[in-house]
Amino acid sequence: MYKKFLFGFLVLVIFIAYFITRTIGADITGHDNKSSAFDSNTKNKTVPDDKDQVYTVVMGYIGDTQADEVQIEEAVNKILEPALHACIDLRAYSRGGYQQEIQLTLSGDEKLDIIPIVIFNASDYVAGGQVIDLTDLIKRYGTNIKAAVDQEFLNVPRIGDFTYGVTTKREQITWEGVIMRADLLKEFGYAIDGNVCTDITNLEQLGEAYKKIKERYPDMTMLASCAAGTPLFRWEVCDNLLDGFGVLMDYGQSTRVVNLYETEEFKTFAKLIYNWNQKGYLTKDGATTTETTINQMKSGTVFSYFTPLKAGAAEQDELSTGYDLAVAPLFGDAYITSFSVNFFTWGIAKNSRNTEIAFKVLDYMYGSPEIMNLLNWGIEDKHYKVVDSVNKVINYADGVTPGNTGYCMNIGWQLPNQELAYVWEGETAAKWSEQRNYIAAAKHSRALGFNYDPSGVKDLLTALNNVKNEWYDAIGFGAINPEEAIPVFNQALYDAGLQKVIDIKQKQLDAWITKQQ
């Protein structure tokens, strides 16, 4: 009798659970209750509008969760809900582990709408069907995006005809140079115009400055270096076609794919760095130390470091180092490649339950200074205060410091359109108009818009990266004689399959060029 009762009770429980699941839906997330319309194999999903329901857009970003993040979400949603009947839920992916964390999200059905895409992951997302094609959505709903982003740049984040992302409003140029302590430049009679040292324009002149300063200050490091940040890491004279294994020289003006590491330009630079290291100009253990070049400068023992150049570069680093700084370009003028445009883009994940609303929210952000300020700086008079309303300059709110603030994301390079937001006190208020001038004047790689598909050589790229990791920093820091090391390095690259990668890149590039004609 007891067994019959138990059996009947279990059947009743199962039936009730089934009825509730069918009636209410299996996925209840915040305001979102539309999972029955979600099909993980569908690339472009649109859930019918529900006038009584606000759709929650999960927006990922790379960084750390801030203490007051919920307050920021609430403030953003006061703008979004009346405008789009939507709200956002911010989700942090750690800087060190974002690649694995995002991939874990995409490999299942966990909801993610707006996805941050770093260029190195784009081809995997597209090949795996993990992001949707934005081509049609940009045409239909990209009002603010089309107003903010150069039309040519809208066409760059593509693999074939598949538009996987929209670039953020940031530097978008490749331009490297050196940042130096202005007090030491002045001490030795170097002219500075604004924040630009006009007496140093190339590596030879920089070496002469090192020689003079080192003689007077023998204990000072002339050029800071660190692991994954050696001088070679900042030497940019080519279009590296994503991974550097096969490049286009002459700032991308050549269309012949070559091995960078056997060019005369590479050999000349490597010999110079080796010579400088022999003279004691570089950081001790500069190929392995994890102390950043900015922190080395901050310690007061460093004269200079190589860095990407942009409007306000010196002012930005002055806030971090505590020194007056000056910059000088060393490797030519600014240029633009697919890599520089696509380094960071925003896409819509296949895990989105409503791709149209998710895209509309993304587009709205490209035109909203209020949301840009909220996401980057927080809430006015709580996290920051306006110190110059005319020039849109801010600083910490009264009583707020870097140590006690509840929110200061400061990830403008990730934001859809940071040009709409305030600038921090100490930076030039006109930096975005200056940056637009740099972008407008920059030469374009002849492969701008080309994105090679590495899916067929993934195993080779793993082997090539292993070889590169063994030699790159050692050569780039000048730790080993390049005349002996470079031939061995190149042979190891070819043994690992470099020529096949070069051939595939050339074939894909040639086909792309033909299609453009």
TILO-856047 format. One line per 2 residues: number of its first residue (from 1); for each residue x, y, z of C-alpha. Coordinates in Angstrom, 1 decimal. Layout:
N
NUM> X/Y/Z; ... .
END
This chain:
517
1> 0.0/0.0/0.0; 2.8/2.4/0.9 .
3> 4.6/1.7/-2.4; 1.5/2.4/-4.4 .
5> 1.0/5.7/-2.5; 4.6/6.7/-3.0 .
7> 4.4/5.9/-6.8; 1.3/7.9/-7.2 .
9> 2.7/10.9/-5.3; 5.8/10.9/-7.5 .
11> 3.7/10.9/-10.7; 1.7/13.8/-9.3 .
13> 4.9/15.8/-8.5; 6.4/15.2/-12.0 .
15> 3.1/16.3/-13.7; 3.0/19.5/-11.6 .
17> 6.6/20.3/-12.4; 6.0/19.7/-16.1 .
19> 2.9/21.9/-16.1; 4.8/24.8/-14.3 .
21> 7.7/24.5/-16.7; 5.4/24.6/-19.8 .
23> 3.4/27.5/-18.4; 6.0/29.8/-16.9 .
25> 9.1/28.9/-18.9; 12.4/27.4/-17.9 .
27> 14.4/30.6/-17.9; 13.6/33.5/-15.7 .
29> 16.4/36.0/-15.6; 15.7/39.5/-14.2 .
31> 13.1/41.0/-16.5; 13.7/38.4/-19.2 .
33> 11.3/35.5/-19.6; 11.7/34.6/-23.3 .
35> 13.9/31.6/-23.4; 11.3/29.5/-25.1 .
37> 12.1/31.5/-28.3; 15.9/30.8/-27.9 .
39> 17.5/28.4/-30.2; 21.2/28.0/-29.8 .
41> 21.6/27.0/-33.4; 19.9/30.1/-34.7 .
43> 22.3/32.9/-35.7; 19.8/35.8/-35.7 .
45> 17.0/35.6/-33.2; 14.2/38.1/-32.7 .
47> 11.7/37.6/-29.9; 8.3/39.1/-30.5 .
49> 7.9/42.4/-28.6; 6.0/42.3/-25.3 .
51> 4.8/45.7/-24.3; 4.6/44.7/-20.6 .
53> 8.1/43.3/-20.5; 11.5/45.0/-20.3 .
55> 14.2/43.0/-22.0; 17.5/42.7/-20.1 .
57> 20.6/43.0/-22.2; 23.6/41.2/-20.7 .
59> 26.7/43.3/-21.7; 30.1/41.8/-21.1 .
61> 33.2/43.8/-20.6; 36.9/43.0/-19.8 .
63> 37.8/44.3/-16.3; 36.9/44.0/-12.6 .
65> 33.5/44.3/-11.1; 33.2/47.6/-9.3 .
67> 31.6/48.0/-5.8; 28.9/50.4/-7.1 .
69> 28.2/48.6/-10.3; 24.5/48.0/-9.4 .
71> 24.0/51.7/-8.9; 25.5/52.4/-12.3 .
73> 23.2/49.8/-13.9; 20.2/51.4/-12.3 .
75> 21.3/54.9/-13.6; 21.8/53.6/-17.1 .
77> 18.5/51.8/-17.1; 16.6/55.0/-16.2 .
79> 17.8/56.1/-19.6; 17.3/52.9/-21.5 .
81> 13.9/51.7/-20.3; 12.0/54.8/-21.5 .
83> 13.9/54.9/-24.8; 14.1/51.2/-25.8 .
85> 12.1/49.3/-23.2; 15.3/47.6/-22.3 .
87> 17.8/47.5/-19.5; 21.4/46.3/-19.1 .
89> 23.1/43.8/-16.8; 26.9/44.3/-16.8 .
91> 29.0/41.2/-16.6; 32.8/41.4/-15.9 .
93> 35.3/39.0/-17.5; 38.6/39.2/-15.9 .
95> 41.6/40.7/-17.7; 43.7/37.6/-17.2 .
97> 41.1/35.1/-18.0; 38.5/36.8/-20.3 .
99> 39.2/34.5/-23.3; 38.5/31.3/-21.4 .
101> 35.6/32.8/-19.4; 33.8/34.2/-22.5 .
103> 34.4/30.9/-24.4; 32.8/29.1/-21.5 .
105> 29.7/31.3/-21.7; 29.4/30.9/-25.5 .
107> 29.9/27.1/-25.3; 26.6/26.8/-23.4 .
109> 23.2/28.5/-23.3; 24.1/31.1/-20.7 .
111> 22.7/34.4/-21.8; 25.1/37.0/-23.2 .
113> 23.9/39.7/-25.6; 26.6/42.3/-26.2 .
115> 30.0/40.7/-26.4; 33.5/42.3/-26.3 .
117> 35.6/41.0/-29.1; 39.4/41.2/-29.0 .
119> 40.8/40.7/-32.5; 42.7/37.5/-31.7 .
121> 39.4/35.7/-30.9; 37.3/37.0/-33.7 .
123> 37.9/34.2/-36.3; 37.1/31.5/-33.7 .
125> 33.8/33.2/-32.8; 32.8/33.4/-36.4 .
127> 33.9/29.9/-37.3; 32.1/28.5/-34.3 .
129> 28.9/30.4/-35.0; 29.2/32.1/-31.6 .
131> 28.5/35.7/-32.9; 25.9/36.9/-35.4 .
133> 26.4/38.8/-38.6; 25.7/42.5/-38.0 .
135> 25.6/43.6/-41.7; 21.8/43.8/-41.9 .
137> 21.4/45.2/-38.3; 23.8/48.0/-39.0 .
139> 21.9/48.9/-42.1; 18.5/48.8/-40.4 .
141> 19.2/50.1/-36.9; 22.8/51.5/-36.8 .
143> 21.8/55.2/-36.8; 24.3/56.3/-34.1 .
145> 26.9/53.8/-35.2; 26.9/55.1/-38.7 .
147> 27.1/58.7/-37.5; 30.0/57.9/-35.2 .
149> 32.1/55.4/-37.1; 33.8/56.1/-40.4 .
151> 32.1/54.2/-43.1; 35.3/52.5/-44.2 .
153> 35.9/51.3/-40.7; 32.4/49.8/-40.5 .
155> 33.5/47.5/-43.3; 36.7/46.4/-41.7 .
157> 35.6/44.0/-38.9; 34.7/41.3/-41.4 .
159> 35.7/37.8/-42.3; 34.5/37.3/-45.8 .
161> 31.1/39.1/-46.0; 30.4/38.4/-42.3 .
163> 30.4/41.5/-40.1; 31.3/40.3/-36.7 .
165> 31.7/43.6/-34.8; 31.7/47.4/-34.6 .
167> 34.9/49.1/-33.7; 35.1/51.4/-30.7 .
169> 35.9/55.1/-30.9; 39.5/55.1/-29.8 .
171> 43.0/55.7/-31.4; 42.5/53.3/-34.4 .
173> 46.0/54.1/-35.6; 49.4/52.4/-35.4 .
175> 52.0/54.9/-34.4; 54.9/54.2/-32.0 .
177> 57.5/56.4/-30.4; 59.2/57.2/-27.2 .
179> 58.1/59.0/-24.0; 60.9/60.8/-22.1 .
181> 61.3/62.9/-18.9; 60.9/66.5/-19.9 .
183> 63.1/67.8/-17.0; 66.1/65.8/-18.3 .
185> 65.5/66.9/-21.9; 65.5/70.5/-20.8 .
187> 68.6/70.0/-18.7; 70.5/68.8/-21.8 .
189> 69.1/71.6/-24.0; 66.5/69.7/-26.1 .
191> 63.6/71.8/-27.4; 60.1/70.8/-26.4 .
193> 57.0/72.2/-28.2; 54.0/71.5/-26.1 .
195> 54.7/67.9/-25.2; 56.7/67.1/-28.3 .
197> 60.5/67.0/-28.3; 61.3/68.5/-31.7 .
199> 65.0/67.7/-31.5; 64.5/63.9/-31.5 .
201> 62.8/62.4/-34.5; 64.6/59.1/-35.1 .
203> 66.5/56.3/-33.3; 70.0/57.8/-34.1 .
205> 69.1/61.1/-32.4; 67.6/59.2/-29.4 .
207> 70.8/57.2/-29.1; 72.8/60.5/-28.9 .
209> 70.5/61.7/-26.1; 71.0/58.4/-24.2 .
211> 74.8/58.8/-24.5; 74.8/62.3/-23.1 .
213> 72.4/61.6/-20.2; 74.1/58.3/-19.3 .
215> 77.5/59.9/-18.9; 76.1/62.4/-16.4 .
217> 73.7/59.9/-14.7; 75.4/56.5/-14.9 .
219> 73.0/54.8/-12.6; 69.9/55.8/-14.6 .
221> 68.2/53.4/-17.0; 67.9/55.1/-20.4 .
223> 65.2/52.8/-21.9; 62.7/50.8/-19.8 .
225> 61.9/47.2/-20.9; 59.8/44.4/-19.5 .
227> 58.5/40.9/-20.4; 56.1/41.3/-23.3 .
229> 57.1/44.9/-23.5; 60.6/44.9/-24.9 .
231> 61.6/47.7/-27.3; 61.0/45.3/-30.2 .
233> 57.3/44.9/-29.0; 56.9/48.6/-29.9 .
235> 58.7/48.6/-33.2; 55.9/49.0/-35.7 .
237> 56.7/49.4/-39.4; 54.4/46.9/-41.1 .
239> 50.9/45.5/-41.4; 51.3/42.4/-39.3 .
241> 48.2/40.7/-40.7; 46.9/39.7/-37.3 .
243> 49.7/37.5/-35.9; 53.0/38.7/-37.4 .
245> 53.7/35.4/-39.1; 53.9/36.9/-42.6 .
247> 53.5/40.7/-42.9; 53.3/43.5/-45.4 .
249> 56.3/45.8/-45.1; 56.4/49.6/-45.8 .
251> 53.6/50.2/-43.3; 51.3/48.0/-45.4 .
253> 52.0/49.6/-48.7; 53.5/46.4/-50.1 .
255> 51.2/43.6/-50.9; 53.8/40.8/-50.8 .
257> 53.6/38.7/-47.7; 57.1/38.3/-46.2 .
259> 58.8/37.0/-43.1; 59.4/40.0/-40.9 .
261> 62.2/38.4/-39.0; 64.5/38.0/-42.0 .
263> 64.1/41.5/-43.4; 67.0/44.0/-43.2 .
265> 64.8/46.4/-41.2; 64.4/43.8/-38.5 .
267> 68.1/42.9/-38.4; 69.1/46.6/-38.2 .
269> 66.7/47.3/-35.3; 67.8/44.2/-33.4 .
271> 71.4/45.1/-33.8; 70.7/48.6/-32.4 .
273> 68.9/47.3/-29.4; 71.7/44.8/-28.7 .
275> 74.3/47.6/-28.9; 72.2/49.8/-26.5 .
277> 72.0/46.9/-24.1; 75.7/46.3/-24.2 .
279> 76.2/50.0/-23.2; 73.9/49.6/-20.2 .
281> 71.0/51.7/-21.5; 68.2/49.1/-20.9 .
283> 66.5/47.8/-17.7; 68.4/45.0/-16.1 .
285> 66.6/41.7/-16.7; 64.3/43.7/-19.1 .
287> 63.3/40.6/-21.0; 61.8/38.9/-17.9 .
289> 60.8/41.5/-15.3; 57.1/42.0/-14.8 .
291> 57.5/45.5/-13.6; 55.7/47.7/-16.2 .
293> 57.7/50.4/-18.0; 55.3/53.1/-16.5 .
295> 56.0/51.8/-13.0; 59.8/51.8/-13.7 .
297> 59.5/55.5/-14.8; 57.5/56.2/-11.7 .
299> 60.4/55.0/-9.5; 62.6/57.9/-10.7 .
301> 65.3/55.7/-12.2; 64.3/55.7/-15.9 .
303> 64.6/58.3/-18.6; 62.3/56.9/-21.3 .
305> 60.2/54.0/-22.7; 58.7/53.1/-26.0 .
307> 54.9/53.5/-26.3; 52.0/53.9/-28.7 .
309> 51.5/57.5/-29.6; 48.2/59.3/-29.7 .
311> 46.7/62.6/-28.8; 47.3/63.2/-25.1 .
313> 49.7/60.3/-24.6; 52.2/62.4/-22.6 .
315> 49.5/63.9/-20.4; 47.9/60.6/-19.8 .
317> 51.2/59.0/-18.5; 52.0/62.1/-16.5 .
319> 49.1/61.2/-14.3; 50.5/57.8/-13.8 .
321> 54.2/58.6/-13.4; 54.2/61.9/-11.6 .
323> 56.7/63.4/-14.1; 56.4/66.0/-16.8 .
325> 56.9/64.1/-20.0; 57.6/64.7/-23.7 .
327> 57.0/62.4/-26.7; 58.8/61.8/-30.0 .
329> 57.7/59.6/-32.9; 60.6/57.3/-34.0 .
331> 59.4/54.9/-36.7; 57.6/57.1/-39.2 .
333> 54.0/58.6/-39.4; 50.8/57.0/-38.2 .
335> 49.2/54.4/-40.3; 46.0/52.3/-40.2 .
337> 45.6/48.5/-40.6; 42.8/46.1/-40.1 .
339> 44.5/45.2/-36.8; 44.4/48.7/-35.5 .
341> 40.8/49.2/-36.4; 39.7/45.7/-35.2 .
343> 41.7/45.4/-32.1; 38.6/45.8/-30.0 .
345> 35.1/45.6/-31.3; 31.6/45.0/-30.0 .
347> 29.5/42.2/-31.3; 26.2/40.4/-30.6 .
349> 26.5/36.9/-29.2; 24.5/33.9/-30.5 .
351> 23.4/33.4/-26.9; 21.3/36.6/-27.1 .
353> 17.5/35.9/-26.8; 16.7/39.1/-28.7 .
355> 19.4/40.3/-31.1; 17.5/43.3/-32.4 .
357> 17.0/44.8/-29.0; 20.6/44.0/-28.0 .
359> 21.9/45.8/-31.1; 19.6/48.7/-30.6 .
361> 21.0/49.1/-27.1; 24.5/49.0/-28.5 .
363> 23.7/51.6/-31.1; 22.1/53.8/-28.5 .
365> 25.3/53.8/-26.5; 27.3/55.2/-29.5 .
367> 25.2/58.3/-29.3; 24.7/58.7/-25.5 .
369> 27.2/60.9/-23.6; 25.2/60.1/-20.4 .
371> 25.7/56.4/-20.7; 29.4/56.7/-21.7 .
373> 30.1/58.8/-18.6; 28.2/56.4/-16.4 .
375> 30.0/53.4/-17.7; 33.4/54.9/-17.5 .
377> 33.4/57.3/-14.6; 30.3/56.6/-12.5 .
379> 27.7/59.0/-11.1; 28.3/62.7/-11.0 .
381> 29.0/64.2/-7.5; 29.2/60.7/-6.1 .
383> 32.2/59.2/-8.0; 33.4/62.3/-9.9 .
385> 32.7/66.0/-10.2; 32.9/68.4/-13.1 .
387> 35.7/70.9/-12.7; 35.4/72.5/-16.1 .
389> 32.0/72.3/-17.7; 33.0/74.1/-20.9 .
391> 35.8/71.7/-21.7; 34.1/68.7/-20.1 .
393> 36.9/68.0/-17.6; 36.3/66.0/-14.4 .
395> 38.1/64.8/-11.3; 37.2/62.7/-8.2 .
397> 34.2/63.9/-6.3; 34.9/65.6/-2.9 .
399> 36.2/63.1/-0.4; 36.7/60.4/-3.1 .
401> 40.2/59.0/-3.8; 41.5/56.1/-6.0 .
403> 41.5/54.1/-2.8; 37.9/54.6/-1.7 .
405> 35.9/55.2/-4.9; 33.1/52.8/-5.5 .
407> 33.3/53.1/-9.2; 35.9/54.3/-11.7 .
409> 36.1/51.9/-14.6; 38.4/54.0/-16.8 .
411> 38.3/51.6/-19.8; 37.5/54.3/-22.4 .
413> 39.2/52.2/-25.2; 36.5/49.6/-24.7 .
415> 33.5/51.9/-24.6; 31.5/52.2/-27.8 .
417> 32.2/56.0/-28.0; 34.4/57.5/-25.4 .
419> 34.7/60.7/-27.4; 31.3/61.7/-26.0 .
421> 32.5/61.3/-22.4; 34.4/63.7/-20.1 .
423> 38.2/63.7/-19.9; 40.1/63.5/-16.7 .
425> 41.8/66.6/-15.2; 45.4/66.7/-16.4 .
427> 44.6/65.4/-19.9; 44.1/67.8/-22.8 .
429> 40.5/68.6/-23.3; 41.0/68.7/-27.1 .
431> 42.5/65.3/-27.3; 39.7/63.8/-29.4 .
433> 39.7/66.5/-32.0; 43.5/66.1/-32.2 .
435> 43.1/62.3/-32.5; 40.6/62.7/-35.3 .
437> 43.2/64.8/-37.2; 45.8/62.0/-36.7 .
439> 43.3/59.4/-38.0; 42.4/61.5/-41.0 .
441> 46.1/62.1/-41.9; 47.2/58.5/-41.4 .
443> 48.2/56.4/-44.4; 46.0/53.3/-44.9 .
445> 47.5/49.8/-45.4; 46.6/48.5/-48.8 .
447> 45.2/45.5/-47.0; 42.8/47.6/-44.8 .
449> 39.6/45.6/-44.6; 41.3/42.3/-45.2 .
451> 41.2/39.8/-42.4; 42.9/36.5/-43.0 .
453> 41.2/33.3/-41.8; 43.7/31.3/-39.8 .
455> 41.4/28.3/-39.1; 43.3/26.0/-41.4 .
457> 46.7/26.6/-39.7; 45.8/26.6/-36.0 .
459> 48.2/23.8/-35.2; 51.0/25.6/-37.1 .
461> 50.3/28.9/-35.2; 50.6/27.1/-31.9 .
463> 54.0/25.8/-32.9; 55.1/29.1/-34.3 .
465> 54.1/31.0/-31.2; 56.1/28.5/-29.1 .
467> 59.2/29.4/-31.2; 58.5/33.1/-31.0 .
469> 58.1/32.9/-27.2; 61.5/31.3/-27.0 .
471> 63.3/34.0/-29.0; 61.3/37.2/-29.4 .
473> 61.9/38.9/-26.0; 65.5/37.8/-25.8 .
475> 66.2/39.4/-29.3; 63.9/42.3/-28.6 .
477> 65.7/43.2/-25.4; 69.2/42.8/-26.8 .
479> 70.0/39.9/-24.5; 71.6/37.9/-27.2 .
481> 73.7/38.7/-30.3; 71.2/39.1/-33.1 .
483> 73.7/38.1/-35.8; 73.9/34.7/-34.2 .
485> 70.3/34.4/-32.9; 68.3/35.6/-35.9 .
487> 69.3/32.8/-38.3; 68.5/30.2/-35.7 .
489> 65.2/31.9/-34.9; 64.2/31.9/-38.5 .
491> 65.2/28.3/-39.2; 63.0/27.3/-36.2 .
493> 60.1/29.3/-37.6; 60.4/27.6/-41.0 .
495> 60.7/24.2/-39.3; 57.4/25.0/-37.5 .
497> 55.6/25.8/-40.7; 56.0/29.5/-41.3 .
499> 56.1/29.2/-45.1; 52.7/27.5/-45.2 .
501> 51.2/30.3/-43.2; 52.8/32.9/-45.4 .
503> 51.5/31.1/-48.5; 47.9/30.9/-47.1 .
505> 48.0/34.6/-46.2; 49.2/35.5/-49.7 .
507> 46.6/33.4/-51.4; 43.8/34.9/-49.3 .
509> 45.1/38.4/-49.7; 45.4/38.1/-53.5 .
511> 41.8/36.8/-53.7; 40.6/39.7/-51.5 .
513> 42.5/42.3/-53.7; 40.9/40.8/-56.8 .
515> 37.5/41.0/-55.3; 38.0/44.7/-54.5 .
517> 38.8/45.6/-58.1 .
END
